């Protein structure tokens, strides 16, 4: 996800003043249209309305959204600039939206390249438009449930990785490490990193409500990236190639390719005939024990 999108989601996450205002509008059932832009950016497309220049508060924004037209808040979220603003974006700007409010929101966001938020009166959904990006905010309860399920999967992955590394210890000692086993270690670590990235996206939208979940994630990911790095170092076929570059290529594999050991090994592993001449670093001893199951 682009940084500019992440910043918008951070400002609309639960626990922020803007999200409090949006949730109030949803509860009131009036619907609303909110533009986050400075005066010089948005004023050219305002045909009517009145200037407020009053301090921004969630309560004030929610009350002003009871009017049919848009409310404009400055980009620092400090001042409500306009209320009941009649927006007139370029009608030739393409829009896939059918409702008037959402169509105006999309056209405005594309024209001024600033976030525009539409709150549906009937569906009670909050939709963000920014340039050509459209994002519908999800219910925090559903997000928390999804994150909890993902953490359970991550917990299982960690246990499986721990078992693979435990089996690796005697193989390293005897210098008889099957490359397929190495591929399985890399596969599991990569799957955990991908799932961690998905969870970070959920946490971004959850805001302050993700505090406990973040703590669980940190415990489950402890030592995973370090283990992956050590495995790559032990089996690099090109010693002059940066380990970070190898890991990046592994993580960029398609999910389907990540399930095929031969594809994983092809990225960086040394030929099997040369493995017995190398001195492994003892990867299995570097992975911390599981921080405990999330299962009851």
N, C-alpha and C positions, 0 to 999 in steps of 0.2 A: 504494500500500500504506500502511495506517495506521502511524503512528509506533510504536504499541504492538506491532504485529506485527514491525516492523523490529528493535525492541530485542530481541525474543525470538530472532529469527534471528541477530542479532549474537552472542548468548550461546551459540548452538549451532553456530556456524560452525567449520570446521576450524581447529585451532590453539588453541582455547579449552579450558580444563580440563574444562568440561562435555561438550564434543564428544568429547574424548579418552575420558572415562568411557563415553559412549554407544557409541562405536566399540568399546571393550573388551567391552561387553556383547554387541554384535553378533558379535564374534569368538568369544566364549565359547559362543554359541549357546543361551544359557539364556533369553533374553527378559527383559523387566523392565518395571517401572512406577515412574516417578519423578515425584514431586510437588514443585513449587517454590513453597513457601508458608511463611509464618511460623506458629509454634505456635498462636497464638490463632485463626488463620484455619482451619486444617485439623483441629485437635483435636476439634471437635464431630462430625466424621464418621469418626473412628477408633474402631473397636469393640474392637480388640485389637492386640497388637504390643508392642514395647519401646522405651523411650527410650534414645538413645545420647548425644546432645550431644557428639559427637566431631568433630574437624576434618574438613572436606571435602577429600578427595583423589580424583582419578580412580580410583586403584587401589582405595580403600576402597569407593567407590560401586559399582564393577563387581563386587566380591566380594559385597557385600550384595544385589545384584540376583539372585544365585543362589537366594535364597529366593523362595518363590512370590508373596509379597505385595509391597506398595509400600515404597519408600524415600522419605522426606521430607527435603528439603534446604531450609534457610532461603532467603529471597529474595535475600540478599546472596551466596549460594553460599559461605558460610564454614563452616557447621556442618551436619552430618547429624543431624537431630532424631529421626527414628524409623526403625526397620528392621522388616521383616516386618509392616508395618502393614496391618491389615484395614480397607479403606475401605468405608463404608456410605453412599453418596450416596442422595438421594431417588430411589426406584425409579420414580416417576411422571415424572421428567424424560425427555423423548423422546431416543432414540438410534437412529441408523441403523446402528450397528455390530453385527456378529453375534457376534464373539468376546467372551468374558467380560472379558478384560483391557482391550480397546479400548472396550467398552461402559462399564465402570467409569471408565475414563480420561475419556471424553466427558462422562458424567454429573457426575463430580467437577469437571471444568473449568468446566462450566456453573453448578454450584452455588456454588463458592467463588471463581469468576472469577480463577483463577490458572493458570499453565501446568502441564499434566500431560503427561508424555511416555511413550508406550507403545512398547516395542521388541518386534517380532514375533519369536517363536522360530523359526517355520518360514520366513517370508518374509525375515527379517533386514532389515526395514524399520523406520525410526524415524519415528513419527508424533507431531506436536505437537497438543495440544488446548488451546484457550484461549477461554473463553466459548463462542461458537458457531462459532469459527474452527477449521478442521482443516487441517493442512499436513503433507505427507509430505516429509521431507528427501530431496534427490536426491543421487546418487553424485557426489562431487567430480570424478572423472575425466570423467563425462558432462557435468557443468556446464562444466568447462574446455574440452571439445571444442565445446560449444554456443557458449560465449563466443568462442572462436577463429574459428568460422564467422561469427559476427555481426560480428567485427572485420574480416574479409575483405570482407563486404558493405559495411561502413562505409567501408572504404578505396576501394571502387569508387564509392560515392556521392560521396566527397570529390573523386575525379578528375573525375567528371561535373560536379560543381558548379564545379570549377576551370575546366573547358572552357567552361561557360556564362558565367562571369564574364570569361573571356578574350575571348569573342565580344562581350560587352557593352561592352568598352572603346571600340572604334571607333563603336559605335552611340551611346554617350554623347557622343562628340566631335562627331558629326554631328547630335546631337539628334534621332535617329530610332530610338527604342527601342520595338520592338513589345511591347505589353503581355503578349502570350502568352509572350514570352521572360522577362519579369519574373516571371510566374506560375511558370514552370519553375524559376527561381532559388529562389523562395520554397518551392516544393514540395520541392525537393531538400534545402534547409536544414532544413525541418520534418521530413522523413523521417530525417535524420541525428539530430536532437534526440530524436525518438521512439525511435530505435534506441539512442541513448545511455542513455535512461531504462531500457530493457529490460536493457541491460548492467549498469547500476548495481544492478539487482535480482539479477542473477546474481552480481555481485561481493560483494554483501551476504552471500549464502549461502556463497560460497567463502572468505570471511574472508582470512586471511593468504596463501592460495594465489593470490589475485588481484593480487598486487603488480605483477608484470610486465605483466599485462593492463591494469591501470589506467594504467600509464605509456603504453602504446600508445594507449589511448583518449584521454588528454589531448592527445597529439600530433595525432591525427586530428580532434579537435573544435576545435583552435586556430583562432580567428577566425570560426567558423561563426555563433555567436549575434550577434557584432558585425556581421557582414555582413547578417544578416536584419534587424537593427535599422535599419541604414542604408537598406536597400531600403524598409522600411516608412515611414521618415521622408521619403524622396524622393517617395512616391506617396500619402501620406495625403490623403483627401478632406476629413477633418475635422481641421483643424490644432490644435483645442483638445482633441482626444481623446488621452489618454496613449498613448505608443507601446507601453508594456508591456501595456496593455489590448488593443490591436490584435493583438499577437503572441500573447497568451493565447487570443484567439478563433481565430486561425489554427491554433494547436496543438491546439485542442479539436475541430477538424473531424474527422469520421469518415474513416477511411483511404480509403474509396471517394470521398468528396468531395474529398479532398486530391489525387486524380488528375485532377480536372476543373478546368482553368484558369479557366473562368467562375465557378465557385464560389469559388475562391481570390481572384480579383480583386474579387468582389462585397463581400468583407469590408471592404476598406479603400482600394482604389485610386481615384485621382482620375479623372474622365471623360477619355477619350482626347483630346477637343478642347482640354483645358486643359494637356496635357502639354508641348506645344512652348513654352509660355510660362514654364515652370519651369526653374530652373538646377539640374541634378543634382549630387550630391555626389561623383560618381566612385567608385561602390561597388566596381567591379572592382579598383581599386588597393589596396583595404583588406584583401583576403583573402590570407593568407600562402600561399606555395607548399606543396605537399603534403610532409609530412615523410618521404615515402618509402613505397614499396609494401610491404605485408606479404606479398605474393606472392613465392615463391622465384624 
